Amino acid sequence: MINVILCILVAYLCVSPYFYAKAVKLGVKLASKPEETAQEPIFNVPTPKKKPKMTAQEDRLTQILSNIDNYNGSPDGQKKVEVKING
C-alpha cells in the first residue's frame, strides 16, 4: 500500500514541473499581447433564467402544498387559500 502511494508521489513530483512550465509559458504569452487578452472573455457567466409565471391554479396548488409543509398540528404558519369559482 505504501509503495503505491510512494509511486504516485514520485510520478507527481516528476510531472508537476512540466505543468508549471506550461502555465508560465501561457502567462508570458498572454502578457505579451494585453490588448487581445483584455478583449477575450475568460469565462462566460450564464444569465439567470426568468422564473415562469404561474397560472392561478398553479399558484393555488403551491399555497396548498406550502401549508402542508408548514403544518405542525396548529394553525400557526398556515396561509388562507382563496377558492375561486369559475362560472
All heavy atoms as an XYZ file, in Angstrom:
676
protein
N       0.820     -1.193      0.000
C       0.000      0.000      0.000
C       0.864      1.257      0.000
O       0.581      2.203     -0.711
C      -0.926     -0.046      1.221
C      -1.844      1.111      1.332
S      -3.027      1.057      0.002
C      -3.980      2.465      0.361
N       1.901      1.240      0.826
C       2.791      2.391      0.901
C       3.561      2.548     -0.406
O       3.828      3.681     -0.841
C       3.752      2.246      2.106
C       2.947      2.318      3.408
C       4.810      3.330      2.086
C       3.753      2.085      4.649
N       3.878      1.434     -1.058
C       4.590      1.508     -2.333
C       3.753      2.194     -3.408
O       4.282      2.938     -4.235
C       4.990      0.112     -2.808
C       6.075     -0.488     -1.936
O       6.835      0.231     -1.295
N       6.150     -1.809     -1.891
N       2.461      1.956     -3.405
C       1.578      2.573     -4.392
C       1.541      4.083     -4.174
O       1.659      4.870     -5.119
C       0.160      1.971     -4.303
C      -0.807      2.712     -5.195
C       0.192      0.493     -4.636
N       1.372      4.488     -2.930
C       1.342      5.919     -2.617
C       2.680      6.561     -2.961
O       2.721      7.668     -3.514
C       0.979      6.130     -1.130
C      -0.432      5.634     -0.862
C       1.118      7.590     -0.740
C      -0.831      5.647      0.587
N       3.761      5.880     -2.669
C       5.086      6.406     -2.980
C       5.270      6.554     -4.484
O       5.818      7.562     -4.953
C       6.156      5.478     -2.389
C       7.597      5.953     -2.515
C       7.789      7.260     -1.765
C       8.545      4.895     -1.973
N       4.793      5.598     -5.253
C       4.894      5.689     -6.716
C       4.066      6.869     -7.251
O       4.519      7.584     -8.159
C       4.420      4.387     -7.359
S       5.540      3.008     -7.099
N       2.894      7.083     -6.684
C       2.053      8.214     -7.113
C       2.740      9.532     -6.787
O       2.756     10.457     -7.616
C       0.662      8.120     -6.453
C      -0.096      6.914     -7.007
C      -0.136      9.401     -6.668
C      -1.390      6.618     -6.299
N       3.324      9.639     -5.622
C       4.019     10.872     -5.237
C       5.233     11.133     -6.122
O       5.507     12.275     -6.508
C       4.423     10.820     -3.768
C       3.286     10.951     -2.758
C       3.811     10.776     -1.342
C       2.610     12.295     -2.896
N       5.964     10.102     -6.461
C       7.138     10.263     -7.331
C       6.690     10.680     -8.729
O       7.302     11.564     -9.351
C       7.974      8.961     -7.372
C       9.019      9.008     -8.472
C       8.629      8.721     -6.023
N       5.609     10.099     -9.230
C       5.092     10.485    -10.543
C       4.632     11.937    -10.528
O       4.898     12.695    -11.464
C       3.945      9.565    -10.946
N       3.958     12.357     -9.460
C       3.528     13.742     -9.335
C       4.733     14.673     -9.279
O       4.738     15.739     -9.896
C       2.669     13.916     -8.082
C       2.305     15.345     -7.809
C       1.361     16.002     -8.584
C       2.915     16.058     -6.773
C       1.027     17.317     -8.343
C       2.596     17.374     -6.537
C       1.652     18.006     -7.320
O       1.336     19.314     -7.084
N       5.766     14.277     -8.572
C       6.977     15.084     -8.451
C       7.651     15.253     -9.808
O       8.180     16.323    -10.120
C       7.938     14.428     -7.451
C       9.229     15.175     -7.146
C       8.904     16.475     -6.427
C      10.131     14.320     -6.284
N       7.603     14.235    -10.638
C       8.232     14.312    -11.958
C       7.388     15.106    -12.957
O       7.930     15.776    -13.828
C       8.472     12.901    -12.500
S       9.683     11.976    -11.542
N       6.085     15.058    -12.853
C       5.199     15.670    -13.841
C       4.855     17.121    -13.496
O       4.628     17.929    -14.400
C       3.910     14.819    -13.977
C       2.896     15.476    -14.881
C       4.254     13.435    -14.503
N       4.823     17.470    -12.220
C       4.375     18.810    -11.837
C       5.242     19.939    -12.413
O       4.687     20.969    -12.813
C       4.262     18.929    -10.323
O       5.513     18.768     -9.711
N       6.560     19.825    -12.527
C       7.323     20.920    -13.146
C       6.920     21.172    -14.604
O       6.952     22.315    -15.063
C       8.773     20.460    -13.061
C       8.800     19.503    -11.944
C       7.467     18.835    -11.944
N       6.522     20.139    -15.307
C       6.072     20.297    -16.687
C       4.829     21.195    -16.741
O       4.749     22.101    -17.570
C       5.769     18.920    -17.291
C       5.124     18.990    -18.647
C       5.854     19.313    -19.777
C       3.758     18.731    -18.789
C       5.246     19.380    -21.020
C       3.147     18.793    -20.025
C       3.895     19.116    -21.145
O       3.297     19.197    -22.366
N       3.865     20.941    -15.854
C       2.652     21.745    -15.844
C       2.930     23.180    -15.397
O       2.333     24.122    -15.905
C       1.577     21.104    -14.965
C       1.008     19.850    -15.557
C       1.166     18.628    -14.930
C       0.323     19.895    -16.760
C       0.644     17.474    -15.485
C      -0.205     18.747    -17.326
C      -0.040     17.535    -16.683
N       3.847     23.357    -14.446
C       4.209     24.716    -14.031
C       4.869     25.473    -15.181
O       4.597     26.651    -15.395
C       5.144     24.679    -12.820
C       4.464     24.283    -11.538
C       4.959     23.256    -10.755
C       3.317     24.944    -11.102
C       4.332     22.884     -9.579
C       2.688     24.583     -9.931
C       3.202     23.554     -9.172
O       2.578     23.191     -8.011
N       5.732     24.800    -15.933
C       6.396     25.448    -17.072
C       5.374     25.827    -18.136
O       5.445     26.922    -18.721
C       7.456     24.518    -17.655
N       4.394     24.952    -18.406
C       3.348     25.266    -19.376
C       2.525     26.475    -18.916
O       2.170     27.339    -19.720
C       2.416     24.066    -19.576
C       3.011     22.993    -20.425
C       3.125     23.510    -21.844
C       2.935     22.397    -22.821
N       3.056     22.823    -24.196
N       2.220     26.547    -17.618
C       1.430     27.656    -17.084
C       2.193     28.970    -17.190
O       1.628     30.000    -17.564
C       1.046     27.379    -15.632
N       3.487     28.944    -16.893
C       4.308     30.155    -17.009
C       4.400     30.576    -18.464
O       4.293     31.768    -18.789
C       5.700     29.925    -16.391
C       6.649     31.056    -16.728
C       5.583     29.760    -14.885
N       4.595     29.621    -19.363
C       4.675     29.932    -20.789
C       3.366     30.555    -21.280
O       3.383     31.521    -22.046
C       4.985     28.656    -21.576
C       5.275     28.881    -23.028
C       5.673     27.569    -23.704
C       5.919     27.773    -25.173
N       6.277     26.523    -25.841
N       2.234     30.048    -20.839
C       0.943     30.611    -21.207
C       0.788     32.020    -20.647
O       0.309     32.920    -21.330
C      -0.191     29.722    -20.700
C      -1.606     30.240    -20.960
C      -1.895     30.284    -22.459
C      -2.625     29.382    -20.244
N       1.229     32.243    -19.415
C       1.157     33.568    -18.811
C       2.001     34.576    -19.553
O       1.592     35.717    -19.776
N       3.200     34.190    -19.965
C       4.070     35.084    -20.727
C       3.433     35.390    -22.077
O       3.463     36.530    -22.552
C       5.480     34.461    -20.892
C       6.308     35.236    -21.888
C       6.172     34.377    -19.546
N       2.842     34.398    -22.700
C       2.186     34.596    -23.994
C       1.026     35.578    -23.864
O       0.846     36.465    -24.701
C       1.684     33.247    -24.522
C       0.973     33.318    -25.845
C       0.488     31.943    -26.259
C      -0.396     32.019    -27.485
N      -0.962     30.714    -27.823
N       0.199     35.435    -22.818
C      -0.921     36.339    -22.610
C      -0.457     37.744    -22.241
O      -1.069     38.728    -22.642
C      -1.853     35.791    -21.531
C      -2.631     34.526    -21.877
C      -3.423     34.057    -20.671
C      -3.533     34.749    -23.065
N       0.628     37.852    -21.490
C       1.129     39.159    -21.072
C       1.770     39.920    -22.225
O       1.827     41.148    -22.205
C       2.121     39.006    -19.932
N       2.237     39.217    -23.248
C       2.880     39.903    -24.366
C       1.874     40.589    -25.278
O       2.233     41.503    -26.020
C       3.729     38.917    -25.172
O       2.890     37.957    -25.792
N       0.610     40.192    -25.226
C      -0.448     40.801    -26.044
C      -1.600     41.240    -25.136
O      -2.671     40.619    -25.141
C      -0.959     39.804    -27.078
C       0.112     39.252    -27.988
C      -0.467     38.185    -28.884
C       0.633     37.466    -29.634
N       0.112     36.338    -30.389
N      -1.442     42.304    -24.356
C      -2.509     42.682    -23.415
C      -3.775     43.184    -24.097
O      -4.863     43.043    -23.540
C      -1.873     43.789    -22.570
C      -0.768     44.322    -23.394
C      -0.300     43.172    -24.252
N      -3.666     43.759    -25.300
C      -4.858     44.254    -25.986
C      -5.786     43.099    -26.343
O      -6.997     43.171    -26.143
C      -4.486     45.016    -27.267
C      -3.618     46.230    -27.039
C      -2.133     45.898    -26.948
O      -1.726     44.817    -27.436
O      -1.391     46.700    -26.377
N      -5.233     42.044    -26.879
C      -6.044     40.888    -27.255
C      -6.561     40.149    -26.020
O      -7.672     39.641    -26.011
C      -5.232     39.929    -28.121
C      -4.860     40.504    -29.470
C      -3.996     39.556    -30.276
O      -3.908     38.370    -29.887
O      -3.414     40.002    -31.268
N      -5.737     40.098    -24.999
C      -6.126     39.384    -23.787
C      -7.302     40.063    -23.114
O      -8.216     39.403    -22.622
C      -4.944     39.319    -22.803
O      -3.833     38.724    -23.474
C      -5.291     38.499    -21.587
N      -7.312     41.397    -23.096
C      -8.398     42.117    -22.429
C      -9.710     41.976    -23.189
O     -10.774     42.030    -22.596
C      -8.036     43.584    -22.287
N      -9.661     41.795    -24.492
C     -10.878     41.692    -25.276
C     -11.488     40.296    -25.236
O     -12.688     40.136    -25.414
C     -10.603     42.087    -26.730
C     -10.267     43.558    -26.872
C      -9.863     43.909    -28.286
O      -9.779     43.047    -29.148
N      -9.595     45.182    -28.512
N     -10.696     39.297    -24.999
C     -11.200     37.930    -24.963
C     -11.841     37.650    -23.606
O     -11.250     37.938    -22.572
C     -10.064     36.926    -25.171
C      -9.428     36.997    -26.531
C      -8.257     36.039    -26.660
O      -8.059     35.218    -25.734
O      -7.553     36.123    -27.659
N     -13.045     37.117    -23.587
C     -13.642     36.784    -22.289
C     -12.958     35.550    -21.699
O     -12.668     34.586    -22.408
C     -15.107     36.492    -22.624
C     -15.087     36.106    -24.067
C     -13.949     36.858    -24.694
N     -12.687     35.610    -20.432
C     -12.045     34.483    -19.746
C     -13.060     33.367    -19.537
O     -12.788     32.210    -19.758
C     -11.456     34.931    -18.392
C     -10.447     36.061    -18.599
C     -10.811     33.759    -17.672
C      -9.237     35.692    -19.419
N     -14.252     33.720    -19.102
C     -15.300     32.728    -18.895
C     -16.641     33.411    -19.139
O     -16.763     34.620    -19.041
C     -15.248     32.134    -17.483
C     -15.244     33.166    -16.400
C     -16.415     33.640    -15.880
C     -14.043     33.674    -15.909
C     -16.415     34.601    -14.889
C     -14.038     34.629    -14.917
C     -15.222     35.092    -14.404
N     -17.612     32.632    -19.458
C     -18.950     33.152    -19.707
C     -19.825     32.908    -18.482
O     -19.916     31.786    -17.998
C     -19.586     32.469    -20.922
C     -18.851     32.798    -22.194
O     -18.303     33.878    -22.323
N     -18.824     31.877    -23.131
N     -20.455     33.968    -18.000
C     -21.356     33.849    -16.867
C     -22.767     33.705    -17.423
O     -23.247     34.595    -18.121
C     -21.270     35.087    -15.952
C     -22.254     34.976    -14.809
C     -19.858     35.264    -15.446
N     -23.434     32.599    -17.170
C     -24.781     32.429    -17.705
C     -25.752     33.388    -17.028
O     -25.665     33.634    -15.826
C     -25.133     30.977    -17.390
C     -24.251     30.618    -16.243
C     -22.993     31.438    -16.397
N     -26.654     33.920    -17.807
C     -27.660     34.810    -17.239
C     -28.712     33.960    -16.530
O     -29.057     32.866    -16.991
C     -28.333     35.649    -18.331
O     -28.883     34.769    -19.310
C     -27.340     36.569    -19.009
N     -29.198     34.440    -15.402
C     -30.209     33.643    -14.685
C     -31.487     33.548    -15.500
O     -31.898     34.502    -16.158
C     -30.429     34.420    -13.383
C     -29.920     35.787    -13.645
C     -28.887     35.681    -14.715
N     -32.086     32.386    -15.443
C     -33.326     32.167    -16.171
C     -34.465     32.874    -15.454
O     -34.514     32.910    -14.228
C     -33.627     30.672    -16.276
C     -32.617     29.929    -17.101
C     -32.971     28.470    -17.196
C     -31.937     27.735    -18.039
N     -32.236     26.307    -18.129
N     -35.355     33.419    -16.240
C     -36.511     34.087    -15.660
C     -37.469     33.039    -15.111
O     -37.652     31.976    -15.694
C     -37.215     34.942    -16.701
C     -36.387     36.115    -17.153
C     -37.151     36.985    -18.124
C     -36.309     38.178    -18.536
N     -36.999     39.038    -19.497
N     -38.055     33.375    -13.978
C     -38.991     32.469    -13.344
C     -40.287     32.470    -14.154
O     -40.822     33.530    -14.457
C     -39.262     32.949    -11.918
C     -39.886     31.936    -11.039
C     -39.950     32.445     -9.622
C     -40.465     31.368     -8.698
N     -40.525     31.837     -7.315
N     -40.775     31.318    -14.542
C     -42.001     31.295    -15.342
C     -43.195     31.773    -14.518
O     -43.282     31.539    -13.319
C     -42.151     29.831    -15.739
C     -41.389     29.075    -14.716
C     -40.277     29.982    -14.265
N     -44.105     32.447    -15.188
C     -45.296     32.924    -14.495
C     -46.250     31.747    -14.280
O     -46.450     30.923    -15.167
C     -45.978     34.009    -15.317
C     -45.144     35.258    -15.414
C     -45.888     36.363    -16.113
C     -45.022     37.611    -16.167
N     -45.714     38.737    -16.777
N     -46.797     31.705    -13.063
C     -47.696     30.610    -12.733
C     -49.140     31.047    -12.983
O     -49.493     32.210    -12.796
C     -47.526     30.210    -11.266
C     -46.174     29.617    -10.950
S     -46.092     28.802     -9.354
C     -46.492     30.090     -8.236
N     -49.921     30.099    -13.373
C     -51.348     30.361    -13.529
C     -51.981     30.406    -12.147
O     -51.362     30.046    -11.140
C     -52.015     29.269    -14.378
O     -51.899     28.021    -13.676
C     -51.368     29.158    -15.745
N     -53.236     30.849    -12.081
C     -53.943     30.921    -10.799
C     -54.059     29.542    -10.170
O     -53.926     29.383     -8.950
C     -55.313     31.549    -10.998
N     -54.298     28.530    -10.986
C     -54.430     27.159    -10.483
C     -53.100     26.677     -9.892
O     -53.086     26.066     -8.825
C     -54.873     26.233    -11.629
C     -55.064     24.798    -11.234
C     -56.306     24.588    -10.387
O     -57.176     25.440    -10.323
N     -56.382     23.457     -9.730
N     -52.003     26.952    -10.577
C     -50.687     26.534    -10.075
C     -50.319     27.289     -8.803
O     -49.734     26.720     -7.877
C     -49.630     26.761    -11.148
C     -49.750     25.856    -12.341
C     -48.815     26.235    -13.468
O     -48.360     27.398    -13.534
O     -48.534     25.356    -14.290
N     -50.673     28.581     -8.736
C     -50.393     29.367     -7.544
C     -51.179     28.832     -6.348
O     -50.657     28.726     -5.237
C     -50.749     30.835     -7.799
C     -50.284     31.725     -6.674
O     -49.188     31.480     -6.144
O     -51.019     32.668     -6.319
N     -52.425     28.474     -6.572
C     -53.264     27.907     -5.514
C     -52.687     26.584     -5.020
O     -52.608     26.332     -3.813
C     -54.683     27.710     -6.032
C     -55.649     27.177     -5.013
C     -57.070     27.111     -5.602
N     -57.975     26.529     -4.650
C     -58.189     25.221     -4.512
N     -57.573     24.372     -5.292
N     -59.022     24.771     -3.601
N     -52.262     25.741     -5.956
C     -51.674     24.454     -5.593
C     -50.385     24.657     -4.793
O     -50.127     23.945     -3.820
C     -51.402     23.624     -6.850
C     -50.841     22.233     -6.646
C     -51.807     21.374     -5.841
C     -50.547     21.580     -7.978
N     -49.585     25.646     -5.165
C     -48.349     25.940     -4.438
C     -48.658     26.383     -3.015
O     -47.973     25.989     -2.071
C     -47.552     27.031     -5.175
O     -47.287     26.583     -6.494
C     -46.240     27.316     -4.481
N     -49.689     27.208     -2.834
C     -50.078     27.650     -1.493
C     -50.544     26.469     -0.644
O     -50.214     26.371      0.542
C     -51.191     28.688     -1.578
C     -50.732     30.027     -2.085
C     -51.879     31.013     -2.223
O     -53.040     30.662     -2.032
N     -51.548     32.249     -2.554
N     -51.306     25.577     -1.246
C     -51.784     24.395     -0.510
C     -50.606     23.520     -0.090
O     -50.513     23.075      1.061
C     -52.797     23.599     -1.359
C     -54.085     24.398     -1.535
C     -53.100     22.244     -0.728
C     -55.058     23.806     -2.531
N     -49.675     23.286     -0.995
C     -48.511     22.454     -0.664
C     -47.632     23.128      0.388
O     -47.053     22.458      1.250
C     -47.712     22.155     -1.930
C     -48.399     21.228     -2.939
C     -47.566     21.110     -4.203
C     -48.653     19.868     -2.331
N     -47.540     24.452      0.343
C     -46.789     25.184      1.361
C     -47.450     25.032      2.728
O     -46.760     24.867      3.744
C     -46.700     26.654      0.975
O     -46.081     27.401      1.989
N     -48.778     25.082      2.761
C     -49.495     24.875      4.015
C     -49.268     23.469      4.560
O     -49.134     23.279      5.765
C     -50.992     25.136      3.832
C     -51.323     26.609      3.796
O     -50.520     27.443      4.198
N     -52.493     26.932      3.298
N     -49.224     22.493      3.670
C     -48.972     21.106      4.107
C     -47.567     20.997      4.696
O     -47.360     20.367      5.732
C     -49.160     20.123      2.927
C     -50.640     20.066      2.533
C     -48.637     18.735      3.289
C     -50.903     19.301      1.258
N     -46.596     21.641      4.064
C     -45.219     21.605      4.574
C     -45.101     22.293      5.934
O     -44.324     21.862      6.797
C     -44.263     22.272      3.590
C     -44.022     21.437      2.352
O     -44.288     20.222      2.402
O     -43.554     21.999      1.341
N     -45.849     23.375      6.148
C     -45.755     24.152      7.390
C     -46.629     23.606      8.502
O     -46.589     24.121      9.615
C     -46.134     25.616      7.124
C     -45.128     26.304      6.245
O     -43.979     25.925      6.168
N     -45.570     27.342      5.547
N     -47.429     22.591      8.255
C     -48.372     22.079      9.256
C     -47.632     21.385     10.384
O     -46.784     20.529     10.179
C     -49.357     21.109      8.610
C     -50.389     20.607      9.575
C     -51.384     21.456     10.032
C     -50.366     19.301     10.039
C     -52.336     21.011     10.924
C     -51.311     18.845     10.928
C     -52.303     19.706     11.374
O     -53.230     19.260     12.261
N     -47.954     21.826     11.621
C     -47.346     21.193     12.788
C     -48.395     20.825     13.837
O     -48.081     20.636     15.001
C     -46.285     22.105     13.401
C     -46.849     23.418     13.891
O     -48.040     23.669     13.793
N     -45.988     24.267     14.414
N     -49.667     20.777     13.438
C     -50.736     20.419     14.363
C     -51.509     21.624     14.858
O     -52.508     21.478     15.553
N     -51.025     22.799     14.555
C     -51.725     24.019     14.961
C     -51.867     24.921     13.731
O     -51.211     24.705     12.713
C     -50.934     24.738     16.055
O     -49.720     25.234     15.538
N     -52.718     25.948     13.820
C     -52.896     26.822     12.658
C     -51.749     27.809     12.429
O     -51.812     28.624     11.510
C     -54.199     27.562     12.982
C     -54.316     27.538     14.457
C     -53.671     26.249     14.891
N     -50.704     27.739     13.238
C     -49.570     28.648     13.061
C     -48.858     28.365     11.741
O     -48.591     27.220     11.386
C     -48.573     28.484     14.211
C     -49.168     28.872     15.548
O     -50.126     29.665     15.538
O     -48.669     28.383     16.582
N     -48.537     29.404     11.008
C     -47.803     29.269      9.759
C     -48.661     28.922      8.563
O     -48.146     28.743      7.469
N     -49.974     28.808      8.775
C     -50.866     28.478      7.672
C     -51.334     29.761      6.979
O     -51.544     30.778      7.625
C     -52.090     27.710      8.180
C     -51.741     26.407      8.872
C     -51.145     25.397      7.914
O     -51.764     25.073      6.917
N     -49.961     24.914      8.222
N     -51.463     29.722      5.679
C     -51.956     30.857      4.901
C     -53.316     30.481      4.317
O     -53.533     29.327      3.944
C     -50.992     31.194      3.759
C     -49.646     31.664      4.254
C     -48.722     31.966      3.098
C     -47.357     32.372      3.606
N     -46.412     32.543      2.512
N     -54.181     31.463      4.260
C     -55.520     31.215      3.742
C     -55.449     31.080      2.218
O     -54.854     31.899      1.532
C     -56.472     32.349      4.106
C     -57.890     32.073      3.684
C     -58.828     33.119      4.210
C     -60.234     32.768      3.770
N     -61.222     33.669      4.310
N     -56.042     30.018      1.707
C     -56.068     29.775      0.270
C     -57.445     30.158     -0.230
O     -58.466     29.645      0.228
C     -55.792     28.285     -0.045
C     -55.854     28.033     -1.545
C     -54.446     27.870      0.508
N     -57.460     31.110     -1.165
C     -58.735     31.583     -1.694
C     -59.261     30.610     -2.725
O     -58.522     30.122     -3.583
C     -58.567     32.958     -2.307
C     -58.202     34.031     -1.306
C     -58.122     35.392     -1.941
O     -58.736     35.595     -3.009
O     -57.453     36.253     -1.365
N     -60.556     30.343     -2.658
C     -61.199     29.456     -3.619
C     -61.883     30.336     -4.644
O     -62.733     31.157     -4.316
C     -62.230     28.537     -2.924
C     -62.910     27.664     -3.959
C     -61.552     27.710     -1.855
N     -61.490     30.158     -5.904
C     -62.088     30.937     -6.983
C     -63.039     30.027     -7.740
O     -62.656     28.953     -8.203
C     -61.012     31.479     -7.911
C     -60.109     32.479     -7.231
C     -59.055     33.017     -8.169
C     -58.160     33.979     -7.447
N     -57.087     34.471     -8.271
N     -64.278     30.467     -7.841
C     -65.284     29.684     -8.546
C     -65.471     30.274     -9.933
O     -65.793     31.447    -10.079
C     -66.630     29.683     -7.797
C     -66.421     29.085     -6.393
C     -67.670     28.928     -8.570
C     -67.639     29.179     -5.504
N     -65.179     29.472    -10.921
C     -65.373     29.916    -12.295
C     -66.785     29.539    -12.714
O     -67.206     28.406    -12.600
C     -64.348     29.258    -13.227
C     -62.942     29.693    -12.936
O     -62.733     30.777    -12.401
N     -61.977     28.857    -13.263
N     -67.502     30.506    -13.219
C     -68.862     30.131    -13.583
C     -69.459     30.989    -14.576
O     -69.496     31.795    -15.260
